[in-house]
Amino acid sequence: MKRIGFFLFGLVFLSTLGLWADTAETIPMLTILSPANEAPPVTANASGSALILVHVVRDDSGAIKSGSVDFNVSVRFPAFISTKRRWA
């Protein structure tokens, strides 16, 4: 009987350790890229999308400990486009 009691106590104790652990969350943001959104608007037959993933790690008080950002951008152009242009 004591063995079952120790086992149950250990199981409850180990399951509560996760309450004090760091938590991680991922915040996704999806956007559509369009020539109409340029300033001034461009009349090109191009399109694209961008998926931005923000990864945040928080401690047990909710304060941010660390984070990272992933960018996944996909574009479609009607013809070859040179990327040597420099934006100011």
N, C-alpha and C positions, 0 to 999 in steps of 0.2 A: 504494500500500500504506500509505503514511503517513497518507493521508486516512482510510482505514478504521480505522486504529489510533487516530487522534485522535477519530473519531466514537464508537468503542466506549468509549474512556476517558471522554469527555464523557457518554455515556449512563450508564455505571456511576456516575460522580460525581453526576450529577443524580438518579439513582434513590436514592442514599444520603442525599440531603438530607432526605427525608421522615422519616428515622429521628430527626432532631433537632427535628422540628416539634411543635407543641402537638397534643394529642389531645382530641377531644370525645366525650362519651358521653351517652346519654340513658337514664335509669332510669324505667321506667313503673310506676305503682302504681294498681291498680283496686280500688275498694271498692263494696260494695252498701249503700245507705242503707235502713234499715227502721225503722218506728215501735217495734218491739220492742227496738231498741238504745238508746232514750231512757231516761233515768233520772228518774222512774219510767216504765215502759213505757206507751205510748199505744196505745189501740185505734182507730186511724184507718186508713182504707184508702188509704194513701199509700206511695209507693216512690220509689226513685231510685238513681242511680249517680254516682260521682265518679271521673274519670280524672285522675291527678296525674302530670305529666311533670317530672322533675328533670333539667336540662341542666347538665353539669359540663365545664369546660375545664381540662385539666391540662398542666403544662409537661413538659419531657423528664425531669425527676427524679420525676414523679408527684405533685407538690404541686398543689393546686387553685389556679388563677389567678382563675377567675370562675365564675359559675353563675347560673342562673335557674330559676324554677318556674312551670309553667303549670297552671291549674286549669280543668277542664271538668266542670261539675256539671249534672246533668239530674235534675229532680224531677217527680213526678206526684201531684197532689192530687185528691180526689174532687169538690171544689167550689172556689169562689173562696176564697183565703186572703189575709188582710191581712198585709203584711210590716212594719207599723208597730210591731210588738212589739219590745221591747228586751230582749236577753238579758243577764243579769248574770253 
